[in-house]
Amino acid sequence: MLNPRTSRRTFIQATTAGAAAIASSVWTGAKAQESSSPNEKLNIACIGTANRAANDIQGVQGENIVALVDVDENYLKRKLGEFPNARTYHDYREMLDQEKGKIDAVVIGTTDHHHAPATIRAIRQGLHVYCEKPLTHTVQEARIIAEAAKEHGVVTQMGTQIHAGDNYRRVVEIIQSGAIGDVTDVHVWVGKGWGGGERPENGTEPPAHLHWDLWLGPAPERPYAAGRYHPAQWRRWWDFGQGTLGDMGCHYMDLPFWALKLRHPTSCVAHGPKVHEETCPLGLSVEYEFPAREDLAACKLIWYDGDQTPREVAGERVPGSGVMFVGSEGKMFADYNNYRLFPKEKFADFQPPTPWIESSIGQHAEWIKACKDGTQPLCNFDYAGALTETVLLGNVAYRTGQKLEWDAAKLKATNTDAADQYISKQYREGWEVA
Protein backbone atom coordinates (compact mmCIF):
# COMPACT_ATOMS: atom_id res chain seq x y z
CA MET A 1 0.00 0.00 0.00
CA LEU A 2 1.02 3.60 -0.60
CA ASN A 3 0.49 5.25 2.75
CA PRO A 4 0.35 9.08 2.65
CA ARG A 5 0.88 9.51 6.36
CA THR A 6 4.05 7.46 6.72
CA SER A 7 7.38 8.91 5.57
CA ARG A 8 6.77 10.09 2.04
CA ARG A 9 9.29 10.34 -0.71
CA THR A 10 10.22 13.93 -1.53
CA PHE A 11 9.32 15.42 -4.87
CA ILE A 12 10.80 13.60 -7.86
CA GLN A 13 10.84 14.58 -11.48
CA ALA A 14 8.38 13.05 -13.90
CA THR A 15 9.89 10.27 -15.98
CA THR A 16 8.04 10.85 -19.23
CA ALA A 17 7.78 13.81 -21.59
CA GLY A 18 4.07 14.11 -20.92
CA ALA A 19 4.55 14.33 -17.17
CA ALA A 20 7.37 16.83 -17.63
CA ALA A 21 5.09 19.08 -19.69
CA ILE A 22 2.42 18.93 -17.03
CA ALA A 23 4.86 19.59 -14.19
CA SER A 24 6.38 22.62 -15.93
CA SER A 25 3.13 24.59 -15.83
CA VAL A 26 2.04 24.07 -12.21
CA TRP A 27 3.39 24.46 -8.72
CA THR A 28 5.46 21.44 -7.78
CA GLY A 29 4.96 21.14 -4.06
CA ALA A 30 3.26 17.76 -4.21
CA LYS A 31 4.37 14.86 -2.07
CA ALA A 32 4.97 11.63 -3.95
CA GLN A 33 3.87 8.34 -2.45
CA GLU A 34 6.35 6.02 -0.72
CA SER A 35 6.64 3.20 -3.24
CA SER A 36 9.13 0.68 -4.50
CA SER A 37 7.53 0.76 -7.94
CA PRO A 38 5.68 3.42 -9.95
CA ASN A 39 3.27 0.65 -10.93
CA GLU A 40 2.15 0.03 -7.34
CA LYS A 41 -1.56 0.73 -7.07
CA LEU A 42 -3.21 3.45 -5.03
CA ASN A 43 -5.80 2.57 -2.41
CA ILE A 44 -8.75 4.79 -3.30
CA ALA A 45 -12.01 5.62 -1.52
CA CYS A 46 -14.87 6.79 -3.72
CA ILE A 47 -17.38 9.26 -2.25
CA GLY A 48 -20.49 9.03 -4.41
CA THR A 49 -21.08 5.98 -6.61
CA ALA A 50 -23.74 6.80 -9.23
CA ASN A 51 -24.32 9.09 -12.20
CA ARG A 52 -21.22 11.31 -12.69
CA ALA A 53 -19.52 9.56 -9.79
CA ALA A 54 -19.89 6.22 -11.59
CA ASN A 55 -17.87 7.64 -14.50
CA ASP A 56 -15.19 8.83 -12.11
CA ILE A 57 -14.97 5.39 -10.53
CA GLN A 58 -14.61 3.89 -13.99
CA GLY A 59 -11.73 6.30 -14.60
CA VAL A 60 -9.78 5.02 -11.59
CA GLN A 61 -10.89 1.39 -11.50
CA GLY A 62 -7.41 0.18 -12.43
CA GLU A 63 -6.34 1.11 -8.90
CA ASN A 64 -7.53 -0.53 -5.67
CA ILE A 65 -11.06 0.63 -4.88
CA VAL A 66 -11.09 -0.12 -1.16
CA ALA A 67 -14.01 1.96 0.13
CA LEU A 68 -17.33 3.17 -1.29
CA VAL A 69 -19.54 5.88 0.19
CA ASP A 70 -23.11 6.75 -0.78
CA VAL A 71 -26.21 7.98 1.01
CA ASP A 72 -28.37 5.91 -1.35
CA GLU A 73 -28.42 2.21 -0.44
CA ASN A 74 -29.47 1.19 -3.94
CA TYR A 75 -26.57 2.99 -5.57
CA LEU A 76 -24.15 1.60 -3.02
CA LYS A 77 -25.28 -1.99 -3.45
CA ARG A 78 -25.07 -1.71 -7.22
CA LYS A 79 -21.48 -0.47 -7.13
CA LEU A 80 -20.51 -3.01 -4.46
CA GLY A 81 -21.42 -5.68 -7.00
CA GLU A 82 -18.54 -4.40 -9.14
CA PHE A 83 -16.11 -4.07 -6.23
CA PRO A 84 -17.15 -6.78 -3.76
CA ASN A 85 -14.07 -6.35 -1.58
CA ALA A 86 -14.69 -2.66 -0.93
CA ARG A 87 -15.84 -1.53 2.49
CA THR A 88 -19.06 0.50 2.41
CA TYR A 89 -20.22 3.62 4.26
CA HIS A 90 -23.04 6.14 4.12
CA ASP A 91 -21.18 9.02 5.80
CA TYR A 92 -17.80 10.08 4.35
CA ARG A 93 -16.82 11.57 7.70
CA GLU A 94 -17.09 8.11 9.25
CA MET A 95 -15.28 6.58 6.30
CA LEU A 96 -12.34 8.97 6.62
CA ASP A 97 -12.12 8.21 10.32
CA GLN A 98 -12.35 4.44 9.95
CA GLU A 99 -10.05 4.23 6.93
CA LYS A 100 -7.31 6.48 8.32
CA GLY A 101 -3.97 4.96 7.39
CA LYS A 102 -5.57 2.57 4.89
CA ILE A 103 -6.18 4.83 1.89
CA ASP A 104 -4.05 7.09 -0.27
CA ALA A 105 -6.62 9.11 -2.17
CA VAL A 106 -10.30 9.93 -2.57
CA VAL A 107 -12.53 10.55 -5.57
CA ILE A 108 -15.48 12.84 -4.87
CA GLY A 109 -18.56 12.80 -7.11
CA THR A 110 -21.31 14.09 -4.83
CA THR A 111 -23.78 16.95 -5.07
CA ASP A 112 -22.01 20.33 -5.13
CA HIS A 113 -22.79 21.23 -1.53
CA HIS A 114 -20.80 18.23 -0.29
CA HIS A 115 -17.68 18.90 -2.40
CA ALA A 116 -15.88 21.16 0.06
CA PRO A 117 -16.81 19.35 3.30
CA ALA A 118 -15.57 16.05 1.87
CA THR A 119 -12.51 17.54 0.17
CA ILE A 120 -11.20 19.54 3.13
CA ARG A 121 -11.43 16.53 5.45
CA ALA A 122 -9.50 14.38 2.99
CA ILE A 123 -6.82 17.01 2.38
CA ARG A 124 -6.26 17.50 6.09
CA GLN A 125 -5.56 13.78 6.35
CA GLY A 126 -2.89 14.16 3.68
CA LEU A 127 -4.94 12.37 1.03
CA HIS A 128 -4.79 13.12 -2.68
CA VAL A 129 -8.12 14.29 -4.07
CA TYR A 130 -9.99 14.14 -7.37
CA CYS A 131 -13.19 16.21 -7.09
CA GLU A 132 -15.89 16.87 -9.63
CA LYS A 133 -16.67 20.36 -10.91
CA PRO A 134 -17.46 22.91 -9.68
CA LEU A 135 -14.75 22.40 -7.11
CA THR A 136 -16.92 23.91 -4.39
CA HIS A 137 -20.35 25.36 -3.64
CA THR A 138 -19.14 28.85 -2.64
CA VAL A 139 -16.39 31.27 -3.59
CA GLN A 140 -14.85 31.15 -0.13
CA GLU A 141 -14.76 27.35 -0.13
CA ALA A 142 -12.75 27.37 -3.36
CA ARG A 143 -10.08 29.56 -1.76
CA ILE A 144 -9.98 27.45 1.42
CA ILE A 145 -9.61 24.22 -0.57
CA ALA A 146 -6.88 25.55 -2.87
CA GLU A 147 -4.84 26.90 0.04
CA ALA A 148 -5.25 23.69 2.05
CA ALA A 149 -4.14 21.54 -0.89
CA LYS A 150 -0.98 23.56 -1.26
CA GLU A 151 -0.29 23.59 2.48
CA HIS A 152 -0.61 19.80 2.76
CA GLY A 153 1.25 19.07 -0.48
CA VAL A 154 -1.36 16.70 -1.87
CA VAL A 155 -1.99 15.94 -5.54
CA THR A 156 -5.31 17.30 -6.81
CA GLN A 157 -7.45 17.37 -9.91
CA MET A 158 -10.87 18.84 -10.64
CA GLY A 159 -13.12 16.82 -12.89
CA THR A 160 -13.18 18.97 -16.03
CA GLN A 161 -12.66 16.00 -18.32
CA ILE A 162 -12.79 18.00 -21.55
CA HIS A 163 -9.56 19.75 -20.47
CA ALA A 164 -7.84 16.53 -21.51
CA GLY A 165 -9.21 16.71 -25.05
CA ASP A 166 -6.95 17.49 -28.00
CA ASN A 167 -9.21 20.23 -29.38
CA TYR A 168 -8.88 22.42 -26.29
CA ARG A 169 -5.12 22.06 -26.52
CA ARG A 170 -5.01 23.13 -30.15
CA VAL A 171 -7.24 26.13 -29.41
CA VAL A 172 -4.96 27.23 -26.57
CA GLU A 173 -1.93 27.01 -28.87
CA ILE A 174 -3.62 29.02 -31.62
CA ILE A 175 -4.78 31.78 -29.27
CA GLN A 176 -1.42 31.98 -27.51
CA SER A 177 0.44 32.06 -30.84
CA GLY A 178 -1.31 35.36 -31.62
CA ALA A 179 -3.22 34.12 -34.67
CA ILE A 180 -6.19 36.42 -33.98
CA GLY A 181 -4.16 39.16 -32.29
CA ASP A 182 -4.92 40.64 -28.89
CA VAL A 183 -8.09 39.09 -27.48
CA THR A 184 -10.18 41.78 -25.82
CA ASP A 185 -13.52 39.97 -25.60
CA VAL A 186 -14.51 36.36 -25.17
CA HIS A 187 -18.11 35.10 -25.21
CA VAL A 188 -19.07 31.82 -23.55
CA TRP A 189 -22.55 30.30 -23.76
CA VAL A 190 -24.41 27.10 -22.92
CA GLY A 191 -27.90 26.37 -24.15
CA LYS A 192 -29.34 24.71 -21.07
CA GLY A 193 -31.13 25.97 -17.99
CA TRP A 194 -30.96 24.48 -14.51
CA GLY A 195 -33.41 26.63 -12.58
CA GLY A 196 -36.95 27.52 -11.72
CA GLY A 197 -39.50 25.90 -9.49
CA GLU A 198 -41.02 26.48 -6.09
CA ARG A 199 -40.30 24.75 -2.83
CA PRO A 200 -42.89 22.05 -2.13
CA GLU A 201 -45.38 23.08 0.52
CA ASN A 202 -45.42 19.64 2.08
CA GLY A 203 -42.68 17.05 2.37
CA THR A 204 -42.98 13.30 2.17
CA GLU A 205 -41.30 10.43 3.94
CA PRO A 206 -37.96 9.67 2.26
CA PRO A 207 -37.63 6.19 0.74
CA ALA A 208 -36.08 3.56 2.99
CA HIS A 209 -32.96 3.31 0.82
CA LEU A 210 -32.09 7.03 1.13
CA HIS A 211 -30.34 8.51 4.17
CA TRP A 212 -31.97 11.90 3.76
CA ASP A 213 -30.28 13.69 6.66
CA LEU A 214 -26.87 12.67 5.32
CA TRP A 215 -27.90 13.77 1.82
CA LEU A 216 -28.66 17.23 3.26
CA GLY A 217 -25.34 17.22 5.11
CA PRO A 218 -24.16 20.82 5.53
CA ALA A 219 -27.37 22.31 4.07
CA PRO A 220 -30.26 23.60 6.20
CA GLU A 221 -32.83 20.99 7.12
CA ARG A 222 -35.85 20.58 4.88
CA PRO A 223 -38.34 17.76 4.28
CA TYR A 224 -37.74 15.26 1.52
CA ALA A 225 -39.90 15.71 -1.58
CA ALA A 226 -40.04 13.00 -4.23
CA GLY A 227 -38.55 14.05 -7.57
CA ARG A 228 -37.52 17.53 -6.42
CA TYR A 229 -33.97 17.03 -5.15
CA HIS A 230 -32.50 13.53 -5.28
CA PRO A 231 -31.26 12.26 -7.64
CA ALA A 232 -31.42 14.68 -10.57
CA GLN A 233 -32.97 18.05 -9.74
CA TRP A 234 -30.73 19.37 -6.98
CA ARG A 235 -28.79 21.73 -9.29
CA ARG A 236 -31.85 24.02 -9.46
CA TRP A 237 -31.67 24.85 -5.75
CA TRP A 238 -29.27 27.36 -4.18
CA ASP A 239 -28.85 25.20 -1.08
CA PHE A 240 -27.39 22.34 -3.12
CA GLY A 241 -26.16 23.62 -6.50
CA GLN A 242 -25.41 26.75 -8.51
CA GLY A 243 -27.67 26.35 -11.53
CA THR A 244 -26.39 26.22 -15.09
CA LEU A 245 -23.42 28.49 -14.36
CA GLY A 246 -22.26 26.13 -11.61
CA ASP A 247 -22.90 23.07 -13.73
CA MET A 248 -21.29 24.12 -17.01
CA GLY A 249 -19.15 27.17 -16.27
CA CYS A 250 -16.07 25.19 -15.26
CA HIS A 251 -16.25 23.26 -18.54
CA TYR A 252 -16.69 26.11 -21.01
CA MET A 253 -14.93 28.93 -19.15
CA ASP A 254 -12.00 26.57 -18.66
CA LEU A 255 -10.96 27.16 -22.29
CA PRO A 256 -10.56 30.97 -22.13
CA PHE A 257 -9.06 30.66 -18.64
CA TRP A 258 -6.36 28.40 -20.05
CA ALA A 259 -5.82 30.16 -23.37
CA LEU A 260 -5.82 33.70 -21.97
CA LYS A 261 -4.08 32.91 -18.67
CA LEU A 262 -6.97 34.35 -16.68
CA ARG A 263 -7.18 34.12 -12.91
CA HIS A 264 -9.26 36.69 -11.02
CA PRO A 265 -11.62 39.34 -12.43
CA THR A 266 -11.65 42.92 -11.19
CA SER A 267 -15.41 43.32 -11.63
CA CYS A 268 -18.50 41.25 -12.28
CA VAL A 269 -22.11 42.09 -13.14
CA ALA A 270 -25.00 39.77 -13.97
CA HIS A 271 -28.42 40.09 -15.57
CA GLY A 272 -31.35 37.74 -15.32
CA PRO A 273 -34.89 37.40 -13.99
CA LYS A 274 -35.94 38.53 -10.54
CA VAL A 275 -33.90 36.66 -7.96
CA HIS A 276 -35.71 33.71 -6.41
CA GLU A 277 -34.82 32.89 -2.82
CA GLU A 278 -34.83 29.13 -3.40
CA THR A 279 -34.02 28.36 -7.03
CA CYS A 280 -31.53 29.40 -9.68
CA PRO A 281 -32.51 31.38 -12.81
CA LEU A 282 -33.58 29.75 -16.06
CA GLY A 283 -31.38 32.18 -17.94
CA LEU A 284 -28.43 34.37 -16.98
CA SER A 285 -25.78 36.61 -18.50
CA VAL A 286 -22.64 37.64 -16.65
CA GLU A 287 -19.88 40.07 -17.63
CA TYR A 288 -16.45 39.77 -16.03
CA GLU A 289 -13.58 42.21 -16.51
CA PHE A 290 -10.00 40.92 -16.27
CA PRO A 291 -6.84 43.02 -15.99
CA ALA A 292 -3.83 42.81 -18.28
CA ARG A 293 -1.70 39.72 -17.62
CA GLU A 294 1.96 39.30 -18.60
CA ASP A 295 1.93 40.45 -22.25
CA LEU A 296 -1.83 39.93 -22.66
CA ALA A 297 -4.34 42.76 -22.98
CA ALA A 298 -7.13 43.37 -20.49
CA CYS A 299 -10.28 41.61 -21.58
CA LYS A 300 -13.94 40.98 -20.92
CA LEU A 301 -15.57 37.56 -20.59
CA ILE A 302 -19.32 37.38 -21.13
CA TRP A 303 -21.30 34.28 -20.10
CA TYR A 304 -24.82 33.39 -21.29
CA ASP A 305 -27.02 30.42 -20.43
CA GLY A 306 -30.59 29.13 -20.59
CA ASP A 307 -33.07 31.47 -22.24
CA GLN A 308 -30.37 34.13 -22.65
CA THR A 309 -28.27 31.91 -24.91
CA PRO A 310 -27.46 33.87 -28.11
CA ARG A 311 -27.97 32.63 -31.66
CA GLU A 312 -25.44 35.07 -33.02
CA VAL A 313 -22.15 36.12 -31.42
CA ALA A 314 -19.77 38.77 -32.75
CA GLY A 315 -21.65 38.77 -36.05
CA GLU A 316 -21.49 34.99 -36.55
CA ARG A 317 -24.28 32.42 -36.36
CA VAL A 318 -23.42 29.95 -33.64
CA PRO A 319 -24.63 26.59 -32.28
CA GLY A 320 -26.20 26.11 -28.85
CA SER A 321 -22.98 26.07 -26.83
CA GLY A 322 -19.43 27.30 -27.36
CA VAL A 323 -16.76 29.95 -26.96
CA MET A 324 -16.01 32.91 -29.24
CA PHE A 325 -12.68 34.70 -28.92
CA VAL A 326 -12.69 38.22 -30.42
CA GLY A 327 -9.23 39.51 -31.25
CA SER A 328 -7.68 42.50 -32.99
CA GLU A 329 -6.86 40.36 -36.06
CA GLY A 330 -9.81 37.97 -36.20
CA LYS A 331 -12.21 35.76 -34.32
CA MET A 332 -12.21 32.14 -33.25
CA PHE A 333 -15.14 29.89 -32.35
CA ALA A 334 -14.50 26.70 -30.38
CA ASP A 335 -16.44 24.00 -28.63
CA TYR A 336 -15.42 20.66 -27.16
CA ASN A 337 -14.52 19.10 -30.50
CA ASN A 338 -13.90 21.75 -33.18
CA TYR A 339 -12.77 25.28 -33.91
CA ARG A 340 -13.32 27.80 -36.72
CA LEU A 341 -11.52 31.04 -37.56
CA PHE A 342 -13.14 34.20 -38.94
CA PRO A 343 -13.18 35.91 -41.37
CA LYS A 344 -13.16 32.65 -43.33
CA GLU A 345 -11.46 34.25 -46.32
CA LYS A 346 -8.58 35.59 -44.25
CA PHE A 347 -7.92 32.22 -42.63
CA ALA A 348 -8.62 30.02 -45.66
CA ASP A 349 -4.99 28.89 -45.80
CA PHE A 350 -4.33 29.04 -42.06
CA GLN A 351 -1.77 26.58 -40.73
CA PRO A 352 -1.90 26.04 -36.97
CA PRO A 353 1.33 26.25 -35.00
CA THR A 354 3.30 23.11 -34.28
CA PRO A 355 1.64 21.55 -31.21
CA TRP A 356 3.53 22.16 -27.99
CA ILE A 357 1.00 20.94 -25.41
CA GLU A 358 1.42 17.20 -24.92
CA SER A 359 -1.58 14.96 -25.54
CA SER A 360 -3.26 13.90 -22.32
CA ILE A 361 -3.25 10.35 -21.04
CA GLY A 362 -6.71 11.10 -19.64
CA GLN A 363 -8.05 13.33 -16.88
CA HIS A 364 -8.16 10.56 -14.30
CA ALA A 365 -4.94 8.93 -15.50
CA GLU A 366 -3.07 12.25 -15.19
CA TRP A 367 -4.11 12.48 -11.56
CA ILE A 368 -3.19 8.88 -10.76
CA LYS A 369 0.22 9.25 -12.38
CA ALA A 370 0.85 12.51 -10.53
CA CYS A 371 -0.05 10.87 -7.22
CA LYS A 372 2.71 8.36 -7.85
CA ASP A 373 5.46 10.61 -9.17
CA GLY A 374 4.84 13.77 -7.14
CA THR A 375 3.83 16.18 -9.92
CA GLN A 376 0.59 18.13 -10.30
CA PRO A 377 -1.90 17.65 -13.15
CA LEU A 378 -3.13 20.64 -15.13
CA CYS A 379 -6.49 21.01 -13.34
CA ASN A 380 -4.97 20.97 -9.87
CA PHE A 381 -6.81 22.91 -7.19
CA ASP A 382 -4.67 26.03 -7.59
CA TYR A 383 -5.88 26.43 -11.18
CA ALA A 384 -9.33 24.93 -10.54
CA GLY A 385 -9.85 26.99 -7.41
CA ALA A 386 -9.38 30.30 -9.23
CA LEU A 387 -11.61 29.10 -12.07
CA THR A 388 -14.33 28.01 -9.63
CA GLU A 389 -14.12 31.29 -7.70
CA THR A 390 -14.71 33.22 -10.92
CA VAL A 391 -17.55 31.01 -12.10
CA LEU A 392 -19.42 31.23 -8.79
CA LEU A 393 -18.81 34.96 -8.48
CA GLY A 394 -21.27 35.36 -11.36
CA ASN A 395 -24.07 34.00 -9.20
CA VAL A 396 -22.96 36.21 -6.31
CA ALA A 397 -23.32 39.25 -8.57
CA TYR A 398 -26.71 38.04 -9.81
CA ARG A 399 -28.10 37.43 -6.32
CA THR A 400 -26.68 40.74 -5.09
CA GLY A 401 -28.19 42.67 -7.98
CA GLN A 402 -25.17 44.96 -8.25
CA LYS A 403 -21.98 45.25 -10.24
CA LEU A 404 -19.23 44.00 -7.96
CA GLU A 405 -15.86 45.71 -7.79
CA TRP A 406 -13.85 42.66 -6.82
CA ASP A 407 -10.78 42.42 -4.58
CA ALA A 408 -9.73 38.81 -5.10
CA ALA A 409 -6.98 38.90 -2.49
CA LYS A 410 -9.52 39.76 0.21
CA LEU A 411 -12.46 37.81 -1.32
CA LYS A 412 -14.41 41.02 -0.98
CA ALA A 413 -16.63 43.22 -3.13
CA THR A 414 -15.19 46.62 -2.26
CA ASN A 415 -18.30 48.58 -3.22
CA THR A 416 -20.94 46.62 -1.28
CA ASP A 417 -21.35 44.39 1.73
CA ALA A 418 -24.41 42.77 0.15
CA ALA A 419 -22.23 40.15 -1.56
CA ASP A 420 -20.78 38.77 1.67
CA GLN A 421 -23.73 36.50 2.42
CA TYR A 422 -23.28 34.73 -0.93
CA ILE A 423 -19.48 34.50 -0.95
CA SER A 424 -19.65 32.18 2.06
CA LYS A 425 -22.42 30.31 3.87
CA GLN A 426 -23.46 28.76 7.16
CA TYR A 427 -23.09 25.00 7.80
CA ARG A 428 -25.03 22.67 9.96
CA GLU A 429 -23.04 21.60 12.99
CA GLY A 430 -20.57 18.84 12.21
CA TRP A 431 -20.18 19.75 8.53
CA GLU A 432 -18.09 22.90 8.75
CA VAL A 433 -15.36 23.65 6.17
CA ALA A 434 -13.35 26.54 7.65
N, C-alpha and C positions, 0 to 999 in steps of 0.2 A: 504493500500500500504506500501511497505517496502522502505522507502526513504533514499538513501545513503548519502544525504547531510544534513539531520537533525541530531540530536544527536544520534550517533550510540552506540549500546551496545559494551562494551569492549570484548576482546577475551574470549570465554567460551570453555570449554572442550567438545569434541565430546561425544555424549551420547550412542554410540554403539561401539562394538569392532572393526568393520570395520573402522569407522571414527577414532578411536584411533590409529589404525595401520597406517592409512594414515598420520595423524597429526604427528606421531613420527618421520617420515622420511623427513620432510620438515620444512622450516622456518615457524614460527607461528605468523607472524605479521599481519594477516588478520583482518579486521574489520567485525564483524558480523552485520547483519541487525537488526534494531530496530523492534521488533516483539513480539506480545503477544502469538504467537503460532508458533512452528517450522513448522507447516503445512500451514502457510500463504503463498500465492503464490507470486513469483517474477513478477514484470512487466518488460518484456523483449522486446527489439528492435532487429530486425533481419536485418543485413546488407548483402544483397545477398539473393535471394529466390529460385534459381533453381540449378539443378545439385547437387554438393556436399552440397551446402547451404540448399537445400531442405531436405537432410538427417539430417542436424544439426537442422533444425526447427522441424523435426519430433522428434528428441531426447529431445527437451525442450517443446513440445506442451502441456504438462500437466500444465505448468505455464501460466501466462497471456501474450499472444503475443499482444502487444499494438501498435507496429509500425513496418512497413515493408519498406525496402529500396531496390530499384533496378533501374539500368539505363535502363533496358529493360522493356518497357511497357507491353509486352505480358507476361513475367514472373511475373511481379508484379500483373497483373490482375488475373492470374491463382491462385496465392497464396492468394490473397484477397478473392477469392471465398471460401477458407477454413477458413479464419479468417476475416469475414466481418466487425467486429468492429475495426479492426486495422487501424491506420492512415498511409497513404502512402506517400513516398518521393522518389525522384530520387537522391538526394545528401545527403550523410550521415552527412555532415557538417551542413546542414540546419536542418536535423532531430535532431542532438544533441543539437542544439541551441533551437529549438522549443519545444523539449521534456524535457528540463532541469527541474529537480524536479519532473518529472512524471515517470521516469524509474529507475530501479535498476541495470540493466545489459544489455550487448549487446552480440550478437552472430554474428561473422564475417565469412562469407564464400564467399569472393570475389576472384578476381584474385590476385596473389601474390603481385603485386606492390601496391595494396591498403591496404594490411594487416596493415602495420605500420602506415600510415596516419590515418586510422580509429581507430586503437587500441590506439594510443597515445592520441587522442582527448577524447576518452571514459575514459581512465585511469585518465586523468587530471580533469575530472568531478567527479571522485570518483566512477566510475561505475565498476562493476565486468565484466570480459571479457572472453569469450570463442572464440578462434581464430583458424582457420584451419591451418594446416601445409603447407609449412614451416612457422614458426612464422612471418618471415619478408622476404623482398626481398634482403637485404644486411646484411653483418656482423655487421656493425655499428648499424643498426636499431635494431638488436636483443639485443645488449647491452643496447641501450637507453630504449627499451621497458621493459626489465627485471628490470633495475634500477628504472624506473618510477613506475612499479607495486609494488615494495617493498616500495618505498617512500610513495606512496599513500595508502598502506595497503589494496589493493583490492584483491579479490579472482580470480585466473586465471587458465586457462586450455588450452593447445594446443590440437588441434584435431588429436591426434594419437590414433585412436580408438582401434587398436590392442593391445595397452598397457594394456587395460582392460581384455584381453583374458587370460584364465587360462594357456594356453601353455607357454606364455612368462613368467608367474610367476614361473612355474615349472622349466623352463630352468635357470632362475636367481638363484633359490635355489640350483640347481645341480652344477652350476658353482661356486657359492659362498661357497658351502660345500667342495670344493676341489676335487671333483670326478675325474677330469682330470688333477689335479695338477696345476702348475703355467701356466697361459695362456700367451703366449708370442706373438702369432699372431692370428688375427681374420680376416677372409675373408667375405666380404659382397657383394652380387651381385644381380642384377635385370635385367631380360631379356626383357627390353623394351627400346625404344629410342625416346625421345622427342627431335628432332633437325632437322637440315637441312632446306633447302629452301632459296630462294632469295626474297628480298623485291620487291613487285610489282612496276613496273615502273609507272603505272598510278593508281590513286585511283578512287573510285566510290562514288556516293552519298549514305550516310548511309540510311538504311530503316527508315521510319517514326517512328517506335516504339522504336528505339535505340537512346539514348542520347550519341552520340559518344564522344563529348568533355568531358563529365563526365566519360565515360568509360576510356578514356586516363588518366584523373586525373593528378597525379604527373608526368607522363611520357611525354617526348617530343612530340610535335604535329606531327602527320602524317595523311595522308588521310586514310579514311576507305577503306578496300578492302574485298569484299565478300568472306567468307570462309577462310580467312587467319588469323584472330585474334579471333573475337567473333563468336560463343561461345566456340569453342573447341580447337583451335590451338595456343592459346596465349603462352602456356608453351614453345614453340620452340624459342621464341624471348627474347633476353636479356632484352629488355625494360620492359617486363611484367612478365617473369618467369625465371626459372633457370634450364630448361631442366629436364632430368631424375633424376639427382642428387637432384635437388630441389624438384621434385615431390615425389620421393620414399625414399630419404635418411633418412628423419625423421622417417619413418616407420621401415626400416630394421636396420639402425644404432642405433635406440632406444634400441634394445635388448642388444648389447654389451655395450652401454653406461650405461645401468641399471646394467647389470650383473657384469661388470668390474669396476664400479664406475668411469667411465671416465668423464672428464670435458673439458680440453683444451689441444690440441696437442702442441708439441714444434717445429714440422716441418711438412711440407706438400709439396708434389710434385705430379704433374698430367701428364698423357700422353694421347694423343688423336690426332685427325687430326689437320690440320692447323686451327688456330683460325679464325672463321668467325666473322666479325664485328657485324652482325645482329642476327645470329641464333646460337643456342647451338649445341654441337656435337652429332652425332648419336651414338657415343660410347666413353667411357671415363674410365680410371683407375686412381685411386688416392691412394697414400700411406701417411698415417698419422703416426707420432711417438708420443707416449704418455709416460710421465715420470712415475716412480714408485708412487703408491698411497697407503697410509696407509701400509698394509702388502702385497700389490699386486705388482707384478713385472712390470717393464716397458714393453710396448708392442707396436706392430704395428697393425694398422687397414688398410686393403686394400679393396677399393671399385672398383667394375666393373659394367658397364652397357652397354646396347645397343649391338653393334657388338663386344665389348670386353668382353662380358659375357662368363665365362669359362664353359666348360663341365666337367672338372675334377678339384677338389680342394683338396690339401693336399693328393693326391693319391687316392681320392674317386670320383666315378662318382656321379654327382649331378644334380638335376632338374634345371629349368630355373631361380629360385630365391631362396635365402636363406642366411644363416649365418653358417660359419664353425669356431668353436673355436679350436685352436691347443694348447694343453697343454703338460706339461712335462710327464704326465701319460696317455694321450689318446687324443681323438678328439671327438667333438660333433657337429653334424649338427642340425640345427633348422630352421623351417620356422614359418608361422603364427599358424599352427595347430599341428605340430608334432616335435619330436626330435629323433635322433639316436646317439648312442655312438659307437666309434670305438677304438680299434679293436673289432669286434663283439664277438669274442671268449672270450676276457677278460671281457666283460661286459654282458655276456650271462645271468648271475644271478644277475645283478645289481638291487638293491632296492633303489629307490630315497629317499632322506631325508623326514622326516615328514614335510608337508607343513607349512610354517610360514608366508607366505604372504597371507593376507585375499583375498578371492574372491571379485571381483569388482561388484558393483551394476550397473555398466555401466559408460562409459566415460562422458556422459552428466549428468547422475544422480549424479556422484561424485561431479561434479562442482556445481550443484544446491544445493546439501546438504551442501557443504562447504560454499556456499554463505550465508546460513541460520544459520550455527553454528560457523562460524568464523575460520574454519580450512583451509588448502590448499590441493587440490588434488595432485596426484603424478606427473602429467605433468604440474605443475604450471610453470610460465614464468621464474623462476630462473633455473629450470632444463631444460625446453624447450629452453630457450634462449641460454644456453651453447651448447646444441645439435645443434640448428640451426646455430650458429656461426661456429661450426666445419663443418657441412655439406656444408655450402656456401663457406667456405674457400677453399674447393676443386676446385670450379669454379674460385676463385681468382687465385689460383696457375696455373690452366690450362690457363687462359687468360693472365697471366703474362709470362708464359713460363719458369719459374724458380722454383727451390726448394726454399720454403719460410722458413726461420728461424723465428719462430713465438713467439712474446712477447704478450701473451694474455692480460696482465694487461694494456698494452698501445695500444692494437689493432693495432699492427705495425709489419710488416716484417722487422727485424733488418738488413737484408742483401741487401735490395733493396727498393727503393721508387716507383718502377713500380707498386706495388700492391695497392698503396693508392687509385688510381682512381676506383678500383673495390671493395674496402672495404666499401666505401660510394658512394653517387651519388648526382647529382643535382636534384632539384625538380622545377616543374613549380610553379610560384608564387601562393600562397594561399593553397598549399598542403604540405608545409614543415613539417618535423618530429622533427628535433632538436629544 
